[in-house]
Amino acid sequence: MNITNPTIKHLTQELGIETTQAKAVKWLMNNYHDIPEAFNCYGHLIPDYITGIAYTKLKAVEDSFTNAWQGPTNIPRGTVENALLLIDKLLNTHGVEHDQFKDKESWKIDLQYCNAGDMYANTLYYSSADNAFCLGSWADAVEFYTSQGYKRLEEHEMTY
């Protein structure tokens, strides 16, 4: 079961997280372009930008997230990867990983995902094919794309 743009209810039921965590995850999924406005140049949350439950949950993981930035010259960018880095901290998963698939015409799909530690466990991932965040197991995503004729690329074949 893969769900594109999962709801807060899906996130709580399928990932076993609290509603407060799910709301913060959903905010990041919907607003990842706003990360530069929500975090200062050191990767710290700006209190006036995010309010309520999302702020409370993101504040709880802020210290581990700020380690991704080395100082004011490396301003946080509003990217899917930065959103997934924060989501990884909220879900307490094992980092953000990347996979690529290619079809016969060299059309490439990038998948970035929070490593749940078990490829059959539900996790959150971003699919460039859907241009969306998806909820499902990593095994289901791999099976889906390979069944559609895509070849999973080896690490040395990937482009970043």
TIVO-2410 file (N, C-alpha, C; in nm, 3 decimals):
# residues 160
REC num residu      c1      c2      c3 atome chaine
REC   1      M   0.084  -0.118   0.000     N      A
REC   1      M   0.000   0.000   0.000    CA      A
REC   1      M   0.088   0.124   0.000     C      A
REC   2      N   0.081   0.201  -0.106     N      A
REC   2      N   0.151   0.329  -0.112    CA      A
REC   2      N   0.048   0.440  -0.124     C      A
REC   3      I   0.061   0.541  -0.039     N      A
REC   3      I  -0.033   0.653  -0.037    CA      A
REC   3      I   0.043   0.779  -0.075     C      A
REC   4      T  -0.002   0.846  -0.181     N      A
REC   4      T   0.058   0.973  -0.221    CA      A
REC   4      T  -0.004   1.086  -0.140     C      A
REC   5      N   0.080   1.177  -0.091     N      A
REC   5      N   0.036   1.290  -0.007    CA      A
REC   5      N  -0.053   1.244   0.108     C      A
REC   6      P   0.001   1.162   0.198     N      A
REC   6      P  -0.080   1.107   0.308    CA      A
REC   6      P  -0.135   1.214   0.401     C      A
REC   7      T  -0.250   1.184   0.459     N      A
REC   7      T  -0.314   1.274   0.555    CA      A
REC   7      T  -0.252   1.253   0.693     C      A
REC   8      I  -0.288   1.341   0.787     N      A
REC   8      I  -0.242   1.327   0.924    CA      A
REC   8      I  -0.292   1.194   0.982     C      A
REC   9      K  -0.415   1.156   0.948     N      A
REC   9      K  -0.470   1.029   0.994    CA      A
REC   9      K  -0.388   0.911   0.941     C      A
REC  10      H  -0.354   0.914   0.812     N      A
REC  10      H  -0.271   0.808   0.755    CA      A
REC  10      H  -0.136   0.800   0.827     C      A
REC  11      L  -0.075   0.916   0.851     N      A
REC  11      L   0.056   0.920   0.916    CA      A
REC  11      L   0.051   0.859   1.055     C      A
REC  12      T  -0.052   0.894   1.133     N      A
REC  12      T  -0.061   0.840   1.269    CA      A
REC  12      T  -0.089   0.690   1.267     C      A
REC  13      Q  -0.178   0.645   1.180     N      A
REC  13      Q  -0.214   0.503   1.176    CA      A
REC  13      Q  -0.103   0.416   1.118     C      A
REC  14      E  -0.044   0.458   1.009     N      A
REC  14      E   0.051   0.372   0.938    CA      A
REC  14      E   0.194   0.380   0.992     C      A
REC  15      L   0.229   0.493   1.055     N      A
REC  15      L   0.365   0.507   1.110    CA      A
REC  15      L   0.368   0.493   1.262     C      A
REC  16      G   0.250   0.488   1.324     N      A
REC  16      G   0.244   0.472   1.469    CA      A
REC  16      G   0.298   0.592   1.545     C      A
REC  17      I   0.276   0.712   1.491     N      A
REC  17      I   0.325   0.833   1.558    CA      A
REC  17      I   0.208   0.911   1.617     C      A
REC  18      E   0.240   1.001   1.707     N      A
REC  18      E   0.139   1.085   1.770    CA      A
REC  18      E   0.088   1.190   1.672     C      A
REC  19      T  -0.029   1.242   1.699     N      A
REC  19      T  -0.089   1.345   1.614    CA      A
REC  19      T   0.002   1.467   1.605     C      A
REC  20      T   0.067   1.505   1.716     N      A
REC  20      T   0.154   1.622   1.713    CA      A
REC  20      T   0.271   1.600   1.616     C      A
REC  21      Q   0.328   1.479   1.617     N      A
REC  21      Q   0.436   1.449   1.523    CA      A
REC  21      Q   0.383   1.451   1.380     C      A
REC  22      A   0.267   1.392   1.360     N      A
REC  22      A   0.208   1.385   1.226    CA      A
REC  22      A   0.181   1.525   1.171     C      A
REC  23      K   0.137   1.617   1.257     N      A
REC  23      K   0.111   1.754   1.212    CA      A
REC  23      K   0.240   1.823   1.170     C      A
REC  24      A   0.348   1.799   1.244     N      A
REC  24      A   0.477   1.858   1.207    CA      A
REC  24      A   0.527   1.798   1.076     C      A
REC  25      V   0.512   1.666   1.060     N      A
REC  25      V   0.553   1.600   0.935    CA      A
REC  25      V   0.472   1.656   0.819     C      A
REC  26      K   0.342   1.669   0.838     N      A
REC  26      K   0.255   1.721   0.731    CA      A
REC  26      K   0.293   1.864   0.696     C      A
REC  27      W   0.327   1.946   0.797     N      A
REC  27      W   0.370   2.083   0.769    CA      A
REC  27      W   0.493   2.081   0.680     C      A
REC  28      L   0.590   1.996   0.712     N      A
REC  28      L   0.712   1.988   0.633    CA      A
REC  28      L   0.684   1.940   0.491     C      A
REC  29      M   0.595   1.841   0.476     N      A
REC  29      M   0.560   1.792   0.343    CA      A
REC  29      M   0.497   1.902   0.258     C      A
REC  30      N   0.410   1.981   0.319     N      A
REC  30      N   0.337   2.084   0.245    CA      A
REC  30      N   0.416   2.213   0.226     C      A
REC  31      N   0.514   2.237   0.313     N      A
REC  31      N   0.581   2.368   0.316    CA      A
REC  31      N   0.732   2.359   0.306     C      A
REC  32      Y   0.784   2.254   0.246     N      A
REC  32      Y   0.931   2.238   0.246    CA      A
REC  32      Y   1.001   2.353   0.175     C      A
REC  33      H   0.934   2.422   0.084     N      A
REC  33      H   0.996   2.538   0.019    CA      A
REC  33      H   1.018   2.652   0.119     C      A
REC  34      D   0.945   2.650   0.231     N      A
REC  34      D   0.954   2.756   0.331    CA      A
REC  34      D   1.062   2.731   0.436     C      A
REC  35      I   1.138   2.624   0.424     N      A
REC  35      I   1.242   2.596   0.524    CA      A
REC  35      I   1.337   2.714   0.540     C      A
REC  36      P   1.380   2.783   0.433     N      A
REC  36      P   1.471   2.897   0.454    CA      A
REC  36      P   1.410   3.007   0.540     C      A
REC  37      E   1.278   3.024   0.532     N      A
REC  37      E   1.214   3.127   0.612    CA      A
REC  37      E   1.188   3.080   0.755     C      A
REC  38      A   1.177   2.948   0.774     N      A
REC  38      A   1.145   2.893   0.905    CA      A
REC  38      A   1.269   2.872   0.991     C      A
REC  39      F   1.386   2.862   0.927     N      A
REC  39      F   1.510   2.838   1.000    CA      A
REC  39      F   1.609   2.948   0.968     C      A
REC  40      N   1.685   2.990   1.068     N      A
REC  40      N   1.787   3.091   1.042    CA      A
REC  40      N   1.910   3.027   0.979     C      A
REC  41      C   2.012   3.107   0.954     N      A
REC  41      C   2.130   3.059   0.882    CA      A
REC  41      C   2.211   2.956   0.961     C      A
REC  42      Y   2.179   2.935   1.088     N      A
REC  42      Y   2.246   2.832   1.166    CA      A
REC  42      Y   2.161   2.707   1.180     C      A
REC  43      G   2.046   2.704   1.114     N      A
REC  43      G   1.958   2.589   1.121    CA      A
REC  43      G   1.867   2.588   1.242     C      A
REC  44      H   1.854   2.702   1.311     N      A
REC  44      H   1.764   2.711   1.427    CA      A
REC  44      H   1.628   2.764   1.384     C      A
REC  45      L   1.523   2.711   1.445     N      A
REC  45      L   1.388   2.757   1.414    CA      A
REC  45      L   1.369   2.904   1.449     C      A
REC  46      I   1.295   2.974   1.367     N      A
REC  46      I   1.258   3.112   1.394    CA      A
REC  46      I   1.119   3.107   1.457     C      A
REC  47      P   1.108   3.143   1.585     N      A
REC  47      P   0.982   3.124   1.659    CA      A
REC  47      P   0.860   3.189   1.595     C      A
REC  48      D   0.874   3.302   1.530     N      A
REC  48      D   0.758   3.370   1.475    CA      A
REC  48      D   0.707   3.309   1.344     C      A
REC  49      Y   0.785   3.222   1.282     N      A
REC  49      Y   0.745   3.170   1.152    CA      A
REC  49      Y   0.651   3.051   1.163     C      A
REC  50      I   0.686   2.957   1.247     N      A
REC  50      I   0.600   2.840   1.267    CA      A
REC  50      I   0.541   2.852   1.406     C      A
REC  51      T   0.413   2.829   1.417     N      A
REC  51      T   0.349   2.838   1.548    CA      A
REC  51      T   0.278   2.708   1.580     C      A
REC  52      G   0.234   2.697   1.701     N      A
REC  52      G   0.151   2.584   1.741    CA      A
REC  52      G   0.226   2.453   1.753     C      A
REC  53      I   0.154   2.346   1.726     N      A
REC  53      I   0.205   2.211   1.746    CA      A
REC  53      I   0.326   2.182   1.658     C      A
REC  54      A   0.322   2.226   1.533     N      A
REC  54      A   0.436   2.201   1.443    CA      A
REC  54      A   0.563   2.262   1.502     C      A
REC  55      Y   0.554   2.383   1.555     N      A
REC  55      Y   0.671   2.447   1.615    CA      A
REC  55      Y   0.721   2.366   1.735     C      A
REC  56      T   0.631   2.324   1.821     N      A
REC  56      T   0.669   2.248   1.940    CA      A
REC  56      T   0.743   2.121   1.904     C      A
REC  57      K   0.692   2.045   1.806     N      A
REC  57      K   0.756   1.919   1.768    CA      A
REC  57      K   0.888   1.945   1.695     C      A
REC  58      L   0.892   2.044   1.608     N      A
REC  58      L   1.017   2.073   1.537    CA      A
REC  58      L   1.122   2.127   1.633     C      A
REC  59      K   1.079   2.203   1.731     N      A
REC  59      K   1.173   2.256   1.831    CA      A
REC  59      K   1.239   2.141   1.907     C      A
REC  60      A   1.164   2.033   1.929     N      A
REC  60      A   1.216   1.919   2.003    CA      A
REC  60      A   1.330   1.848   1.928     C      A
REC  61      V   1.333   1.859   1.796     N      A
REC  61      V   1.438   1.793   1.718    CA      A
REC  61      V   1.538   1.892   1.659     C      A
REC  62      E   1.523   2.018   1.693     N      A
REC  62      E   1.605   2.123   1.634    CA      A
REC  62      E   1.755   2.100   1.653     C      A
REC  63      D   1.797   2.062   1.771     N      A
REC  63      D   1.941   2.046   1.797    CA      A
REC  63      D   2.005   1.942   1.707     C      A
REC  64      S   1.939   1.829   1.688     N      A
REC  64      S   1.997   1.727   1.602    CA      A
REC  64      S   1.993   1.770   1.456     C      A
REC  65      F   1.896   1.852   1.420     N      A
REC  65      F   1.885   1.896   1.281    CA      A
REC  65      F   1.989   2.003   1.247     C      A
REC  66      T   2.021   2.090   1.342     N      A
REC  66      T   2.115   2.199   1.314    CA      A
REC  66      T   2.254   2.148   1.283     C      A
REC  67      N   2.284   2.024   1.321     N      A
REC  67      N   2.415   1.967   1.288    CA      A
REC  67      N   2.436   1.953   1.138     C      A
REC  68      A   2.329   1.960   1.060     N      A
REC  68      A   2.341   1.950   0.915    CA      A
REC  68      A   2.406   2.075   0.855     C      A
REC  69      W   2.405   2.185   0.930     N      A
REC  69      W   2.463   2.309   0.879    CA      A
REC  69      W   2.587   2.347   0.957     C      A
REC  70      Q   2.686   2.397   0.885     N      A
REC  70      Q   2.815   2.427   0.946    CA      A
REC  70      Q   2.833   2.575   0.979     C      A
REC  71      G   2.735   2.657   0.953     N      A
REC  71      G   2.751   2.799   0.985    CA      A
REC  71      G   2.674   2.887   0.889     C      A
REC  72      P   2.690   3.018   0.902     N      A
REC  72      P   2.608   3.112   0.828    CA      A
REC  72      P   2.628   3.110   0.676     C      A
REC  73      T   2.736   3.053   0.628     N      A
REC  73      T   2.756   3.049   0.483    CA      A
REC  73      T   2.676   2.938   0.417     C      A
REC  74      N   2.624   2.846   0.497     N      A
REC  74      N   2.549   2.734   0.444    CA      A
REC  74      N   2.403   2.747   0.487     C      A
REC  75      I   2.331   2.836   0.423     N      A
REC  75      I   2.192   2.866   0.460    CA      A
REC  75      I   2.102   2.749   0.423     C      A
REC  76      P   2.013   2.707   0.514     N      A
REC  76      P   1.922   2.598   0.482    CA      A
REC  76      P   1.841   2.627   0.356     C      A
REC  77      R   1.828   2.527   0.274     N      A
REC  77      R   1.752   2.544   0.151    CA      A
REC  77      R   1.618   2.473   0.162     C      A
REC  78      G   1.521   2.524   0.087     N      A
REC  78      G   1.388   2.465   0.086    CA      A
REC  78      G   1.385   2.347  -0.010     C      A
REC  79      T   1.444   2.237   0.031     N      A
REC  79      T   1.450   2.121  -0.056    CA      A
REC  79      T   1.378   2.003   0.008     C      A
REC  80      V   1.343   1.907  -0.075     N      A
REC  80      V   1.284   1.783  -0.028    CA      A
REC  80      V   1.379   1.714   0.069     C      A
REC  81      E   1.507   1.712   0.036     N      A
REC  81      E   1.604   1.644   0.121    CA      A
REC  81      E   1.610   1.707   0.260     C      A
REC  82      N   1.607   1.840   0.269     N      A
REC  82      N   1.608   1.904   0.400    CA      A
REC  82      N   1.481   1.874   0.477     C      A
REC  83      A   1.367   1.869   0.407     N      A
REC  83      A   1.242   1.831   0.473    CA      A
REC  83      A   1.252   1.688   0.526     C      A
REC  84      L   1.307   1.597   0.445     N      A
REC  84      L   1.321   1.459   0.488    CA      A
REC  84      L   1.420   1.445   0.603     C      A
REC  85      L   1.523   1.529   0.608     N      A
REC  85      L   1.616   1.526   0.722    CA      A
REC  85      L   1.541   1.559   0.852     C      A
REC  86      L   1.453   1.656   0.847     N      A
REC  86      L   1.372   1.691   0.965    CA      A
REC  86      L   1.272   1.580   0.995     C      A
REC  87      I   1.207   1.529   0.891     N      A
REC  87      I   1.109   1.422   0.910    CA      A
REC  87      I   1.178   1.299   0.970     C      A
REC  88      D   1.299   1.270   0.926     N      A
REC  88      D   1.376   1.159   0.981    CA      A
REC  88      D   1.391   1.174   1.132     C      A
REC  89      K   1.419   1.294   1.178     N      A
REC  89      K   1.434   1.319   1.322    CA      A
REC  89      K   1.301   1.302   1.394     C      A
REC  90      L   1.192   1.348   1.331     N      A
REC  90      L   1.060   1.335   1.394    CA      A
REC  90      L   1.016   1.190   1.402     C      A
REC  91      L   1.048   1.111   1.301     N      A
REC  91      L   1.007   0.970   1.298    CA      A
REC  91      L   1.105   0.880   1.371     C      A
REC  92      N   1.221   0.935   1.407     N      A
REC  92      N   1.326   0.858   1.471    CA      A
REC  92      N   1.369   0.740   1.383     C      A
REC  93      T   1.383   0.768   1.254     N      A
REC  93      T   1.430   0.665   1.161    CA      A
REC  93      T   1.582   0.672   1.151     C      A
REC  94      H   1.639   0.602   1.056     N      A
REC  94      H   1.785   0.584   1.052    CA      A
REC  94      H   1.853   0.660   0.938     C      A
REC  95      G   1.812   0.782   0.917     N      A
REC  95      G   1.873   0.865   0.814    CA      A
REC  95      G   1.792   0.868   0.686     C      A
REC  96      V   1.834   0.956   0.596     N      A
REC  96      V   1.769   0.972   0.466    CA      A
REC  96      V   1.858   0.907   0.362     C      A
REC  97      E   1.797   0.823   0.279     N      A
REC  97      E   1.871   0.755   0.174    CA      A
REC  97      E   1.809   0.784   0.039     C      A
REC  98      H   1.878   0.742  -0.066     N      A
REC  98      H   1.843   0.781  -0.201    CA      A
REC  98      H   1.855   0.660  -0.292     C      A
REC  99      D   1.760   0.644  -0.383     N      A
REC  99      D   1.765   0.539  -0.483    CA      A
REC  99      D   1.722   0.598  -0.616     C      A
REC 100      Q   1.765   0.534  -0.723     N      A
REC 100      Q   1.725   0.579  -0.857    CA      A
REC 100      Q   1.685   0.459  -0.942     C      A
REC 101      F   1.589   0.484  -1.029     N      A
REC 101      F   1.541   0.385  -1.124    CA      A
REC 101      F   1.545   0.448  -1.263     C      A
REC 102      K   1.567   0.365  -1.365     N      A
REC 102      K   1.576   0.417  -1.501    CA      A
REC 102      K   1.502   0.322  -1.595     C      A
REC 103      D   1.433   0.380  -1.694     N      A
REC 103      D   1.367   0.296  -1.794    CA      A
REC 103      D   1.454   0.286  -1.918     C      A
REC 104      K   1.403   0.220  -2.020     N      A
REC 104      K   1.481   0.198  -2.143    CA      A
REC 104      K   1.515   0.327  -2.216     C      A
REC 105      E   1.432   0.429  -2.200     N      A
REC 105      E   1.457   0.557  -2.267    CA      A
REC 105      E   1.541   0.651  -2.180     C      A
REC 106      S   1.597   0.598  -2.074     N      A
REC 106      S   1.683   0.675  -1.982    CA      A
REC 106      S   1.606   0.777  -1.898     C      A
REC 107      W   1.474   0.762  -1.890     N      A
REC 107      W   1.397   0.849  -1.802    CA      A
REC 107      W   1.421   0.801  -1.660     C      A
REC 108      K   1.464   0.890  -1.572     N      A
REC 108      K   1.508   0.854  -1.438    CA      A
REC 108      K   1.406   0.895  -1.333     C      A
REC 109      I   1.392   0.811  -1.232     N      A
REC 109      I   1.309   0.842  -1.115    CA      A
REC 109      I   1.400   0.845  -0.994     C      A
REC 110      D   1.393   0.954  -0.919     N      A
REC 110      D   1.467   0.966  -0.793    CA      A
REC 110      D   1.370   0.938  -0.679     C      A
REC 111      L   1.414   0.856  -0.585     N      A
REC 111      L   1.337   0.830  -0.464    CA      A
REC 111      L   1.427   0.860  -0.345     C      A
REC 112      Q   1.380   0.945  -0.257     N      A
REC 112      Q   1.450   0.975  -0.132    CA      A
REC 112      Q   1.359   0.929  -0.020     C      A
REC 113      Y   1.415   0.862   0.079     N      A
REC 113      Y   1.329   0.804   0.181    CA      A
REC 113      Y   1.394   0.804   0.319     C      A
REC 114      C   1.309   0.801   0.421     N      A
REC 114      C   1.354   0.785   0.558    CA      A
REC 114      C   1.372   0.636   0.582     C      A
REC 115      N   1.493   0.596   0.616     N      A
REC 115      N   1.525   0.454   0.635    CA      A
REC 115      N   1.463   0.405   0.765     C      A
REC 116      A   1.360   0.320   0.753     N      A
REC 116      A   1.291   0.267   0.870    CA      A
REC 116      A   1.365   0.150   0.934     C      A
REC 117      G   1.471   0.102   0.869     N      A
REC 117      G   1.547  -0.010   0.922    CA      A
REC 117      G   1.497  -0.145   0.877     C      A
REC 118      D   1.380  -0.148   0.815     N      A
REC 118      D   1.320  -0.271   0.763    CA      A
REC 118      D   1.250  -0.232   0.633     C      A
REC 119      M   1.292  -0.291   0.523     N      A
REC 119      M   1.235  -0.246   0.395    CA      A
REC 119      M   1.087  -0.278   0.381     C      A
REC 120      Y   1.030  -0.358   0.470     N      A
REC 120      Y   0.887  -0.390   0.466    CA      A
REC 120      Y   0.805  -0.303   0.562     C      A
REC 121      A   0.872  -0.222   0.643     N      A
REC 121      A   0.802  -0.132   0.735    CA      A
REC 121      A   0.762  -0.005   0.660     C      A
REC 122      N   0.647   0.051   0.696     N      A
REC 122      N   0.603   0.175   0.633    CA      A
REC 122      N   0.699   0.288   0.668     C      A
REC 123      T   0.720   0.375   0.570     N      A
REC 123      T   0.806   0.491   0.589    CA      A
REC 123      T   0.754   0.602   0.499     C      A
REC 124      L   0.820   0.714   0.502     N      A
REC 124      L   0.784   0.827   0.417    CA      A
REC 124      L   0.894   0.844   0.314     C      A
REC 125      Y   0.855   0.861   0.189     N      A
REC 125      Y   0.954   0.883   0.083    CA      A
REC 125      Y   0.901   0.986  -0.016     C      A
REC 126      Y   0.993   1.042  -0.094     N      A
REC 126      Y   0.956   1.138  -0.197    CA      A
REC 126      Y   0.989   1.077  -0.332     C      A
REC 127      S   0.892   1.079  -0.422     N      A
REC 127      S   0.908   1.024  -0.556    CA      A
REC 127      S   0.908   1.137  -0.658     C      A
REC 128      S   1.015   1.145  -0.738     N      A
REC 128      S   1.019   1.247  -0.843    CA      A
REC 128      S   0.918   1.215  -0.953     C      A
REC 129      A   0.880   1.087  -0.967     N      A
REC 129      A   0.780   1.050  -1.068    CA      A
REC 129      A   0.643   1.107  -1.032     C      A
REC 130      D   0.609   1.101  -0.904     N      A
REC 130      D   0.481   1.155  -0.857    CA      A
REC 130      D   0.493   1.301  -0.816     C      A
REC 131      N   0.617   1.350  -0.802     N      A
REC 131      N   0.642   1.485  -0.751    CA      A
REC 131      N   0.567   1.505  -0.620     C      A
REC 132      A   0.578   1.402  -0.533     N      A
REC 132      A   0.501   1.405  -0.409    CA      A
REC 132      A   0.565   1.317  -0.303     C      A
REC 133      F   0.529   1.346  -0.179     N      A
REC 133      F   0.565   1.259  -0.068    CA      A
REC 133      F   0.468   1.142  -0.068     C      A
REC 134      C   0.520   1.023  -0.037     N      A
REC 134      C   0.438   0.902  -0.036    CA      A
REC 134      C   0.462   0.827   0.094     C      A
REC 135      L   0.361   0.751   0.133     N      A
REC 135      L   0.369   0.668   0.252    CA      A
REC 135      L   0.354   0.523   0.209     C      A
REC 136      G   0.447   0.439   0.250     N      A
REC 136      G   0.440   0.298   0.216    CA      A
REC 136      G   0.573   0.232   0.250     C      A
REC 137      S   0.580   0.104   0.225     N      A
REC 137      S   0.705   0.035   0.254    CA      A
REC 137      S   0.802   0.055   0.138     C      A
REC 138      W   0.929   0.052   0.171     N      A
REC 138      W   1.032   0.067   0.068    CA      A
REC 138      W   1.025  -0.049  -0.030     C      A
REC 139      A   0.997  -0.170   0.021     N      A
REC 139      A   0.986  -0.288  -0.065    CA      A
REC 139      A   0.875  -0.270  -0.168     C      A
REC 140      D   0.760  -0.214  -0.126     N      A
REC 140      D   0.649  -0.191  -0.220    CA      A
REC 140      D   0.688  -0.092  -0.329     C      A
REC 141      A   0.762   0.013  -0.292     N      A
REC 141      A   0.804   0.112  -0.391    CA      A
REC 141      A   0.899   0.049  -0.492     C      A
REC 142      V   0.997  -0.028  -0.445     N      A
REC 142      V   1.092  -0.093  -0.534    CA      A
REC 142      V   1.018  -0.191  -0.626     C      A
REC 143      E   0.928  -0.270  -0.569     N      A
REC 143      E   0.852  -0.367  -0.648    CA      A
REC 143      E   0.766  -0.297  -0.753     C      A
REC 144      F   0.704  -0.186  -0.715     N      A
REC 144      F   0.619  -0.113  -0.810    CA      A
REC 144      F   0.699  -0.065  -0.930     C      A
REC 145      Y   0.810   0.004  -0.904     N      A
REC 145      Y   0.887   0.061  -1.016    CA      A
REC 145      Y   0.952  -0.047  -1.101     C      A
REC 146      T   1.000  -0.154  -1.040     N      A
REC 146      T   1.059  -0.261  -1.122    CA      A
REC 146      T   0.951  -0.333  -1.203     C      A
REC 147      S   0.829  -0.345  -1.150     N      A
REC 147      S   0.721  -0.408  -1.226    CA      A
REC 147      S   0.675  -0.321  -1.343     C      A
REC 148      Q   0.705  -0.192  -1.337     N      A
REC 148      Q   0.671  -0.099  -1.445    CA      A
REC 148      Q   0.781  -0.093  -1.551     C      A
REC 149      G   0.883  -0.176  -1.538     N      A
REC 149      G   0.990  -0.182  -1.637    CA      A
REC 149      G   1.112  -0.098  -1.605     C      A
REC 150      Y   1.115  -0.040  -1.485     N      A
REC 150      Y   1.230   0.040  -1.445    CA      A
REC 150      Y   1.337  -0.050  -1.385     C      A
REC 151      K   1.461  -0.015  -1.410     N      A
REC 151      K   1.576  -0.087  -1.354    CA      A
REC 151      K   1.628  -0.007  -1.235     C      A
REC 152      R   1.647  -0.075  -1.123     N      A
REC 152      R   1.704  -0.009  -1.006    CA      A
REC 152      R   1.854   0.005  -1.030     C      A
REC 153      L   1.905   0.128  -1.020     N      A
REC 153      L   2.046   0.153  -1.047    CA      A
REC 153      L   2.133   0.114  -0.930     C      A
REC 154      E   2.252   0.069  -0.963     N      A
REC 154      E   2.354   0.039  -0.863    CA      A
REC 154      E   2.412   0.171  -0.813     C      A
REC 155      E   2.473   0.170  -0.696     N      A
REC 155      E   2.528   0.291  -0.637    CA      A
REC 155      E   2.622   0.364  -0.732     C      A
REC 156      H   2.709   0.294  -0.802     N      A
REC 156      H   2.806   0.358  -0.892    CA      A
REC 156      H   2.739   0.415  -1.018     C      A
REC 157      E   2.614   0.379  -1.046     N      A
REC 157      E   2.542   0.429  -1.164    CA      A
REC 157      E   2.461   0.555  -1.134     C      A
REC 158      M   2.441   0.584  -1.007     N      A
REC 158      M   2.353   0.695  -0.968    CA      A
REC 158      M   2.418   0.830  -0.992     C      A
REC 159      T   2.331   0.927  -1.022     N      A
REC 159      T   2.374   1.067  -1.033    CA      A
REC 159      T   2.298   1.145  -0.927     C      A
REC 160      Y   2.364   1.242  -0.867     N      A
REC 160      Y   2.300   1.319  -0.761    CA      A
REC 160      Y   2.281   1.461  -0.799     C      A
***
